[in-house]
Amino acid sequence: MNCISSVFAAAALSLAASGGALAATCSASGFPGISDNVVATPSGTNSGCWLGGDSQDGVGGSVLDVNADGMFGVSTWEFLGKNFFVSGDDESGTWNVGSTIFDTYLGFMIVLKSANESANPTPDKYVGYAFTAPDGTSGTYATPFSKSGPMGISHYSLYAVKSGGYVPPEWLRSEVPLPAAAWMLISGLGLLGAASARRRKA
C-alpha cells in the first residue's frame, strides 16, 4: 500500500469522531493483514483499504451503501457494475478496469463481498480497495475473507468518483488540476501579502 494510506488513516479517525461515516480503514478495524489483498501491477500498490458498514454494498436504494458509509471519505461514488472486470476464481485472480478510466474519473474503488456471510467470515463487512492513477488500472486480487481458511468472494463491484465540483478528500486532491483562474488568485494574494508587509516595515 502506498504512502497515501496514512492520509486515509487520519481521515478515518476524523470521520469516526464526527460520527458521519460507518466505514473505517482496514488497519483501524483490526485487519491490517488484508490491506494489500487487491493491488495494481506492476506498481504493487493501492491507495487504501477500508471496511464498509455492513456485509452488503447495496446498490438498490436511493443512496448507494458505499456513499452512506462514506467509503474513503467520499459520498459521491458512482456504481459502474459487477464482476465484468475480473478474471479468476472466488479466491484469487486478476482485474482490469480499462486504461481509459482516468479520462473520466479521479479514482476508483473495487469492493469485495463475502460469498457466505451467514458463516460469520472474518471480516464480516464488505471490503473496498481504492486506486488513483499512480497505482494503475489492472492488477491482482486475493480474498480478504476467512473462516478456518480462505473464504470465497461472492461478487466484485466497481465504483468510481469524479471531481464533481466538490472539495475531494486529500487522497484525491492531488489528482484535481487547479484551473488557471485559481493560480491567478493565489498569485494575486501573494502579491497583496508582500505589499502589505512592505507597508508595515515602512
PyRosetta script that sets phi, psi and omega in degrees:
from pyrosetta import init, pose_from_sequence

init()
pose = pose_from_sequence("MNCISSVFAAAALSLAASGGALAATCSASGFPGISDNVVATPSGTNSGCWLGGDSQDGVGGSVLDVNADGMFGVSTWEFLGKNFFVSGDDESGTWNVGSTIFDTYLGFMIVLKSANESANPTPDKYVGYAFTAPDGTSGTYATPFSKSGPMGISHYSLYAVKSGGYVPPEWLRSEVPLPAAAWMLISGLGLLGAASARRRKA")
pose.set_psi(1, 139.2)
pose.set_omega(1, -174.7)
pose.set_phi(2, -82.4)
pose.set_psi(2, -179.8)
pose.set_omega(2, -172.3)
pose.set_phi(3, -67.3)
pose.set_psi(3, -14.8)
pose.set_omega(3, 179.8)
pose.set_phi(4, -65.6)
pose.set_psi(4, -19.1)
pose.set_omega(4, -177.6)
pose.set_phi(5, -60.3)
pose.set_psi(5, -32.1)
pose.set_omega(5, 178.9)
pose.set_phi(6, -64.9)
pose.set_psi(6, -33.8)
pose.set_omega(6, 175.8)
pose.set_phi(7, -66.7)
pose.set_psi(7, -39.5)
pose.set_omega(7, 177.0)
pose.set_phi(8, -60.6)
pose.set_psi(8, -40.6)
pose.set_omega(8, -179.5)
pose.set_phi(9, -61.0)
pose.set_psi(9, -43.6)
pose.set_omega(9, 178.3)
pose.set_phi(10, -63.9)
pose.set_psi(10, -40.1)
pose.set_omega(10, 179.3)
pose.set_phi(11, -64.6)
pose.set_psi(11, -38.8)
pose.set_omega(11, -179.6)
pose.set_phi(12, -63.6)
pose.set_psi(12, -42.9)
pose.set_omega(12, 178.5)
pose.set_phi(13, -62.7)
pose.set_psi(13, -41.6)
pose.set_omega(13, 179.2)
pose.set_phi(14, -63.6)
pose.set_psi(14, -44.6)
pose.set_omega(14, 180.0)
pose.set_phi(15, -66.1)
pose.set_psi(15, -39.1)
pose.set_omega(15, 179.6)
pose.set_phi(16, -64.4)
pose.set_psi(16, -39.4)
pose.set_omega(16, -179.9)
pose.set_phi(17, -64.8)
pose.set_psi(17, -35.5)
pose.set_omega(17, -177.8)
pose.set_phi(18, -82.5)
pose.set_psi(18, -14.2)
pose.set_omega(18, -178.7)
pose.set_phi(19, 71.6)
pose.set_psi(19, 17.3)
pose.set_omega(19, -173.2)
pose.set_phi(20, -93.7)
pose.set_psi(20, 1.3)
pose.set_omega(20, -177.8)
pose.set_phi(21, -151.0)
pose.set_psi(21, 152.9)
pose.set_omega(21, 178.4)
pose.set_phi(22, -97.9)
pose.set_psi(22, -18.8)
pose.set_omega(22, -176.0)
pose.set_phi(23, -81.3)
pose.set_psi(23, 159.9)
pose.set_omega(23, 175.8)
pose.set_phi(24, -156.1)
pose.set_psi(24, 161.0)
pose.set_omega(24, -179.7)
pose.set_phi(25, -62.9)
pose.set_psi(25, 154.5)
pose.set_omega(25, 178.7)
pose.set_phi(26, -60.0)
pose.set_psi(26, -40.7)
pose.set_omega(26, -179.7)
pose.set_phi(27, -65.2)
pose.set_psi(27, -45.7)
pose.set_omega(27, -179.6)
pose.set_phi(28, -65.1)
pose.set_psi(28, -25.8)
pose.set_omega(28, 179.5)
pose.set_phi(29, -85.7)
pose.set_psi(29, -1.4)
pose.set_omega(29, 178.1)
pose.set_phi(30, 93.7)
pose.set_psi(30, 16.7)
pose.set_omega(30, -178.9)
pose.set_phi(31, -127.9)
pose.set_psi(31, 57.8)
pose.set_omega(31, -179.7)
pose.set_phi(32, -65.5)
pose.set_psi(32, -22.6)
pose.set_omega(32, -176.4)
pose.set_phi(33, -70.7)
pose.set_psi(33, -13.0)
pose.set_omega(33, -179.2)
pose.set_phi(34, -102.6)
pose.set_psi(34, 4.4)
pose.set_omega(34, -173.3)
pose.set_phi(35, -61.9)
pose.set_psi(35, -26.9)
pose.set_omega(35, -177.7)
pose.set_phi(36, -113.8)
pose.set_psi(36, 25.6)
pose.set_omega(36, 179.5)
pose.set_phi(37, -74.0)
pose.set_psi(37, -20.5)
pose.set_omega(37, 173.6)
pose.set_phi(38, -128.1)
pose.set_psi(38, 115.8)
pose.set_omega(38, -178.7)
pose.set_phi(39, -136.7)
pose.set_psi(39, 159.7)
pose.set_omega(39, 174.4)
pose.set_phi(40, -88.5)
pose.set_psi(40, 157.0)
pose.set_omega(40, 175.0)
pose.set_phi(41, -124.3)
pose.set_psi(41, 146.6)
pose.set_omega(41, 5.2)
pose.set_phi(42, -87.3)
pose.set_psi(42, 3.5)
pose.set_omega(42, -174.9)
pose.set_phi(43, -63.9)
pose.set_psi(43, -30.8)
pose.set_omega(43, -177.6)
pose.set_phi(44, 71.4)
pose.set_psi(44, 21.2)
pose.set_omega(44, -174.1)
pose.set_phi(45, -125.6)
pose.set_psi(45, 165.8)
pose.set_omega(45, 161.2)
pose.set_phi(46, -137.4)
pose.set_psi(46, 176.1)
pose.set_omega(46, 179.5)
pose.set_phi(47, -104.1)
pose.set_psi(47, 20.5)
pose.set_omega(47, 174.4)
pose.set_phi(48, 137.0)
pose.set_psi(48, 158.4)
pose.set_omega(48, 178.9)
pose.set_phi(49, -129.2)
pose.set_psi(49, 124.2)
pose.set_omega(49, 178.7)
pose.set_phi(50, -128.1)
pose.set_psi(50, 149.5)
pose.set_omega(50, 171.5)
pose.set_phi(51, -98.9)
pose.set_psi(51, 138.8)
pose.set_omega(51, 177.7)
pose.set_phi(52, -77.8)
pose.set_psi(52, -173.5)
pose.set_omega(52, -177.0)
pose.set_phi(53, -92.8)
pose.set_psi(53, -2.3)
pose.set_omega(53, -176.0)
pose.set_phi(54, -154.8)
pose.set_psi(54, 178.1)
pose.set_omega(54, 178.7)
pose.set_phi(55, -76.8)
pose.set_psi(55, -22.9)
pose.set_omega(55, -175.7)
pose.set_phi(56, -109.9)
pose.set_psi(56, 142.3)
pose.set_omega(56, 169.8)
pose.set_phi(57, -103.8)
pose.set_psi(57, 74.1)
pose.set_omega(57, -173.9)
pose.set_phi(58, -63.1)
pose.set_psi(58, 142.5)
pose.set_omega(58, 179.9)
pose.set_phi(59, -122.2)
pose.set_psi(59, 4.0)
pose.set_omega(59, -173.9)
pose.set_phi(60, -88.9)
pose.set_psi(60, -14.8)
pose.set_omega(60, -177.1)
pose.set_phi(61, -84.7)
pose.set_psi(61, -179.9)
pose.set_omega(61, 179.3)
pose.set_phi(62, -69.2)
pose.set_psi(62, -23.6)
pose.set_omega(62, 176.8)
pose.set_phi(63, -125.2)
pose.set_psi(63, 127.6)
pose.set_omega(63, 176.4)
pose.set_phi(64, -60.0)
pose.set_psi(64, 141.2)
pose.set_omega(64, 178.9)
pose.set_phi(65, -57.0)
pose.set_psi(65, -38.0)
pose.set_omega(65, -178.6)
pose.set_phi(66, -65.4)
pose.set_psi(66, -28.9)
pose.set_omega(66, 176.3)
pose.set_phi(67, -78.5)
pose.set_psi(67, -39.5)
pose.set_omega(67, 176.0)
pose.set_phi(68, -62.7)
pose.set_psi(68, -34.6)
pose.set_omega(68, 179.8)
pose.set_phi(69, -81.5)
pose.set_psi(69, -12.2)
pose.set_omega(69, -179.8)
pose.set_phi(70, 66.8)
pose.set_psi(70, 41.1)
pose.set_omega(70, -177.3)
pose.set_phi(71, -58.0)
pose.set_psi(71, 125.5)
pose.set_omega(71, -179.3)
pose.set_phi(72, 58.6)
pose.set_psi(72, 28.0)
pose.set_omega(72, 178.8)
pose.set_phi(73, 73.0)
pose.set_psi(73, 19.4)
pose.set_omega(73, -176.6)
pose.set_phi(74, -118.8)
pose.set_psi(74, 138.7)
pose.set_omega(74, 176.1)
pose.set_phi(75, -124.1)
pose.set_psi(75, 19.4)
pose.set_omega(75, -179.1)
pose.set_phi(76, -126.8)
pose.set_psi(76, 31.2)
pose.set_omega(76, 176.0)
pose.set_phi(77, -63.6)
pose.set_psi(77, 142.9)
pose.set_omega(77, 172.0)
pose.set_phi(78, -109.4)
pose.set_psi(78, 135.1)
pose.set_omega(78, 179.0)
pose.set_phi(79, -83.4)
pose.set_psi(79, 122.8)
pose.set_omega(79, -177.2)
pose.set_phi(80, -103.0)
pose.set_psi(80, -13.6)
pose.set_omega(80, 178.1)
pose.set_phi(81, 137.7)
pose.set_psi(81, 175.8)
pose.set_omega(81, -178.1)
pose.set_phi(82, -122.7)
pose.set_psi(82, 142.4)
pose.set_omega(82, 163.9)
pose.set_phi(83, 68.3)
pose.set_psi(83, -22.6)
pose.set_omega(83, -172.7)
pose.set_phi(84, -64.5)
pose.set_psi(84, -19.9)
pose.set_omega(84, -171.5)
pose.set_phi(85, -101.5)
pose.set_psi(85, 6.1)
pose.set_omega(85, -177.6)
pose.set_phi(86, -116.1)
pose.set_psi(86, 155.2)
pose.set_omega(86, 176.4)
pose.set_phi(87, -141.8)
pose.set_psi(87, 118.8)
pose.set_omega(87, -178.1)
pose.set_phi(88, 152.3)
pose.set_psi(88, -161.0)
pose.set_omega(88, 178.3)
pose.set_phi(89, -105.5)
pose.set_psi(89, -168.2)
pose.set_omega(89, -174.3)
pose.set_phi(90, -82.0)
pose.set_psi(90, 5.3)
pose.set_omega(90, 177.2)
pose.set_phi(91, -118.5)
pose.set_psi(91, -28.8)
pose.set_omega(91, -179.4)
pose.set_phi(92, -161.9)
pose.set_psi(92, 160.2)
pose.set_omega(92, 179.6)
pose.set_phi(93, 165.5)
pose.set_psi(93, -155.8)
pose.set_omega(93, -178.3)
pose.set_phi(94, -124.9)
pose.set_psi(94, 161.9)
pose.set_omega(94, 177.6)
pose.set_phi(95, -139.1)
pose.set_psi(95, 154.6)
pose.set_omega(95, 179.5)
pose.set_phi(96, -153.6)
pose.set_psi(96, 115.5)
pose.set_omega(96, -177.0)
pose.set_phi(97, -96.8)
pose.set_psi(97, 0.9)
pose.set_omega(97, 178.4)
pose.set_phi(98, 97.0)
pose.set_psi(98, 135.9)
pose.set_omega(98, -172.7)
pose.set_phi(99, -69.8)
pose.set_psi(99, -13.5)
pose.set_omega(99, -176.0)
pose.set_phi(100, -99.1)
pose.set_psi(100, 5.7)
pose.set_omega(100, -174.7)
pose.set_phi(101, -59.6)
pose.set_psi(101, -33.4)
pose.set_omega(101, -178.6)
pose.set_phi(102, -81.1)
pose.set_psi(102, -0.8)
pose.set_omega(102, 170.0)
pose.set_phi(103, -70.3)
pose.set_psi(103, -25.5)
pose.set_omega(103, -176.6)
pose.set_phi(104, -113.8)
pose.set_psi(104, -33.5)
pose.set_omega(104, -171.3)
pose.set_phi(105, -119.1)
pose.set_psi(105, 153.7)
pose.set_omega(105, 176.8)
pose.set_phi(106, -83.0)
pose.set_psi(106, -33.3)
pose.set_omega(106, -178.9)
pose.set_phi(107, -158.5)
pose.set_psi(107, 163.7)
pose.set_omega(107, 176.5)
pose.set_phi(108, -136.5)
pose.set_psi(108, 163.6)
pose.set_omega(108, -178.5)
pose.set_phi(109, -135.1)
pose.set_psi(109, 133.3)
pose.set_omega(109, 173.5)
pose.set_phi(110, -103.2)
pose.set_psi(110, 122.2)
pose.set_omega(110, -179.4)
pose.set_phi(111, -110.2)
pose.set_psi(111, 132.3)
pose.set_omega(111, 177.8)
pose.set_phi(112, -113.1)
pose.set_psi(112, 137.9)
pose.set_omega(112, 176.7)
pose.set_phi(113, -121.0)
pose.set_psi(113, 140.1)
pose.set_omega(113, 180.0)
pose.set_phi(114, -65.3)
pose.set_psi(114, 145.9)
pose.set_omega(114, -178.7)
pose.set_phi(115, -76.1)
pose.set_psi(115, -22.4)
pose.set_omega(115, -174.8)
pose.set_phi(116, -139.7)
pose.set_psi(116, 76.2)
pose.set_omega(116, -175.8)
pose.set_phi(117, -66.8)
pose.set_psi(117, -24.8)
pose.set_omega(117, 179.7)
pose.set_phi(118, -69.0)
pose.set_psi(118, -16.5)
pose.set_omega(118, 179.6)
pose.set_phi(119, -86.3)
pose.set_psi(119, 7.2)
pose.set_omega(119, 179.3)
pose.set_phi(120, 55.6)
pose.set_psi(120, 61.4)
pose.set_omega(120, 179.5)
pose.set_phi(121, -68.1)
pose.set_psi(121, 166.3)
pose.set_omega(121, 174.6)
pose.set_phi(122, -119.1)
pose.set_psi(122, 120.0)
pose.set_omega(122, -7.2)
pose.set_phi(123, -72.5)
pose.set_psi(123, 165.0)
pose.set_omega(123, -178.3)
pose.set_phi(124, -101.3)
pose.set_psi(124, 16.9)
pose.set_omega(124, 176.5)
pose.set_phi(125, -117.0)
pose.set_psi(125, 159.2)
pose.set_omega(125, 172.7)
pose.set_phi(126, -67.7)
pose.set_psi(126, 153.9)
pose.set_omega(126, -175.0)
pose.set_phi(127, -121.7)
pose.set_psi(127, 131.3)
pose.set_omega(127, 179.3)
pose.set_phi(128, -115.7)
pose.set_psi(128, 140.9)
pose.set_omega(128, 176.9)
pose.set_phi(129, -122.9)
pose.set_psi(129, 125.7)
pose.set_omega(129, -176.7)
pose.set_phi(130, -100.6)
pose.set_psi(130, 151.9)
pose.set_omega(130, -178.4)
pose.set_phi(131, -142.8)
pose.set_psi(131, 142.1)
pose.set_omega(131, 170.6)
pose.set_phi(132, -122.6)
pose.set_psi(132, 175.1)
pose.set_omega(132, -173.0)
pose.set_phi(133, -53.3)
pose.set_psi(133, -40.8)
pose.set_omega(133, 179.5)
pose.set_phi(134, -61.7)
pose.set_psi(134, -23.4)
pose.set_omega(134, 178.9)
pose.set_phi(135, -73.1)
pose.set_psi(135, -57.0)
pose.set_omega(135, -178.6)
pose.set_phi(136, 135.1)
pose.set_psi(136, 178.1)
pose.set_omega(136, -174.8)
pose.set_phi(137, -118.9)
pose.set_psi(137, 6.7)
pose.set_omega(137, 175.8)
pose.set_phi(138, -150.7)
pose.set_psi(138, 159.4)
pose.set_omega(138, -178.4)
pose.set_phi(139, 177.8)
pose.set_psi(139, -149.9)
pose.set_omega(139, -175.3)
pose.set_phi(140, -126.7)
pose.set_psi(140, 158.8)
pose.set_omega(140, 175.1)
pose.set_phi(141, -138.0)
pose.set_psi(141, 153.3)
pose.set_omega(141, 171.3)
pose.set_phi(142, -141.8)
pose.set_psi(142, 141.6)
pose.set_omega(142, -175.7)
pose.set_phi(143, -57.9)
pose.set_psi(143, 134.3)
pose.set_omega(143, 175.2)
pose.set_phi(144, -89.2)
pose.set_psi(144, -2.5)
pose.set_omega(144, -173.7)
pose.set_phi(145, -97.1)
pose.set_psi(145, 145.5)
pose.set_omega(145, -179.9)
pose.set_phi(146, -149.7)
pose.set_psi(146, 156.8)
pose.set_omega(146, 173.7)
pose.set_phi(147, -165.0)
pose.set_psi(147, 95.2)
pose.set_omega(147, -172.7)
pose.set_phi(148, 56.6)
pose.set_psi(148, 40.8)
pose.set_omega(148, -176.9)
pose.set_phi(149, 126.1)
pose.set_psi(149, 173.4)
pose.set_omega(149, -178.4)
pose.set_phi(150, -60.4)
pose.set_psi(150, 140.6)
pose.set_omega(150, 176.7)
pose.set_phi(151, -115.4)
pose.set_psi(151, 141.4)
pose.set_omega(151, -174.2)
pose.set_phi(152, -68.4)
pose.set_psi(152, 165.4)
pose.set_omega(152, 178.4)
pose.set_phi(153, -99.9)
pose.set_psi(153, 133.1)
pose.set_omega(153, 178.7)
pose.set_phi(154, -77.1)
pose.set_psi(154, -50.0)
pose.set_omega(154, 179.4)
pose.set_phi(155, -153.5)
pose.set_psi(155, 164.1)
pose.set_omega(155, -177.7)
pose.set_phi(156, -123.4)
pose.set_psi(156, 117.4)
pose.set_omega(156, -178.1)
pose.set_phi(157, -110.3)
pose.set_psi(157, 144.1)
pose.set_omega(157, 179.7)
pose.set_phi(158, -115.8)
pose.set_psi(158, 127.5)
pose.set_omega(158, 176.4)
pose.set_phi(159, -126.0)
pose.set_psi(159, 156.0)
pose.set_omega(159, 177.1)
pose.set_phi(160, -146.2)
pose.set_psi(160, 161.4)
pose.set_omega(160, -176.8)
pose.set_phi(161, -133.6)
pose.set_psi(161, 136.0)
pose.set_omega(161, 174.4)
pose.set_phi(162, -98.0)
pose.set_psi(162, 172.7)
pose.set_omega(162, 175.8)
pose.set_phi(163, -68.2)
pose.set_psi(163, -45.9)
pose.set_omega(163, 169.3)
pose.set_phi(164, 61.7)
pose.set_psi(164, 17.5)
pose.set_omega(164, 176.3)
pose.set_phi(165, 77.8)
pose.set_psi(165, 9.6)
pose.set_omega(165, 177.1)
pose.set_phi(166, -111.9)
pose.set_psi(166, 168.7)
pose.set_omega(166, 177.2)
pose.set_phi(167, -84.5)
pose.set_psi(167, 110.4)
pose.set_omega(167, -175.5)
pose.set_phi(168, -73.9)
pose.set_psi(168, 160.1)
pose.set_omega(168, 175.2)
pose.set_phi(169, -63.8)
pose.set_psi(169, 165.8)
pose.set_omega(169, -171.7)
pose.set_phi(170, -56.4)
pose.set_psi(170, -36.5)
pose.set_omega(170, -175.8)
pose.set_phi(171, -66.5)
pose.set_psi(171, -22.2)
pose.set_omega(171, 177.4)
pose.set_phi(172, -100.7)
pose.set_psi(172, -15.1)
pose.set_omega(172, -170.5)
pose.set_phi(173, -62.4)
pose.set_psi(173, -34.9)
pose.set_omega(173, -179.9)
pose.set_phi(174, -67.7)
pose.set_psi(174, -16.3)
pose.set_omega(174, 179.9)
pose.set_phi(175, -87.2)
pose.set_psi(175, -8.8)
pose.set_omega(175, -175.8)
pose.set_phi(176, -97.2)
pose.set_psi(176, 111.9)
pose.set_omega(176, 179.3)
pose.set_phi(177, -71.6)
pose.set_psi(177, 136.1)
pose.set_omega(177, 175.5)
pose.set_phi(178, -74.4)
pose.set_psi(178, 132.0)
pose.set_omega(178, 176.9)
pose.set_phi(179, -67.8)
pose.set_psi(179, 160.1)
pose.set_omega(179, -177.4)
pose.set_phi(180, -56.2)
pose.set_psi(180, -37.9)
pose.set_omega(180, -179.1)
pose.set_phi(181, -61.6)
pose.set_psi(181, -35.2)
pose.set_omega(181, 179.4)
pose.set_phi(182, -66.3)
pose.set_psi(182, -41.6)
pose.set_omega(182, 177.6)
pose.set_phi(183, -63.2)
pose.set_psi(183, -38.6)
pose.set_omega(183, 178.1)
pose.set_phi(184, -63.8)
pose.set_psi(184, -40.0)
pose.set_omega(184, 178.8)
pose.set_phi(185, -64.2)
pose.set_psi(185, -45.3)
pose.set_omega(185, 179.5)
pose.set_phi(186, -60.5)
pose.set_psi(186, -44.4)
pose.set_omega(186, 179.4)
pose.set_phi(187, -62.5)
pose.set_psi(187, -42.7)
pose.set_omega(187, -179.6)
pose.set_phi(188, -62.9)
pose.set_psi(188, -41.3)
pose.set_omega(188, 178.1)
pose.set_phi(189, -64.6)
pose.set_psi(189, -36.8)
pose.set_omega(189, 177.2)
pose.set_phi(190, -63.3)
pose.set_psi(190, -42.0)
pose.set_omega(190, 178.8)
pose.set_phi(191, -65.7)
pose.set_psi(191, -40.4)
pose.set_omega(191, 177.8)
pose.set_phi(192, -62.6)
pose.set_psi(192, -41.1)
pose.set_omega(192, 178.6)
pose.set_phi(193, -63.1)
pose.set_psi(193, -41.1)
pose.set_omega(193, 179.2)
pose.set_phi(194, -65.4)
pose.set_psi(194, -41.7)
pose.set_omega(194, -179.9)
pose.set_phi(195, -65.0)
pose.set_psi(195, -39.6)
pose.set_omega(195, 178.2)
pose.set_phi(196, -63.9)
pose.set_psi(196, -40.1)
pose.set_omega(196, 178.7)
pose.set_phi(197, -64.7)
pose.set_psi(197, -39.0)
pose.set_omega(197, 177.8)
pose.set_phi(198, -64.3)
pose.set_psi(198, -40.1)
pose.set_omega(198, 179.4)
pose.set_phi(199, -63.9)
pose.set_psi(199, -39.1)
pose.set_omega(199, 180.0)
pose.set_phi(200, -64.8)
pose.set_psi(200, -39.4)
pose.set_omega(200, 179.3)
pose.set_phi(201, -66.5)
pose.set_psi(201, -36.3)
pose.set_omega(201, -179.9)
pose.set_phi(202, -68.9)
pose.dump_pdb("model.pdb")
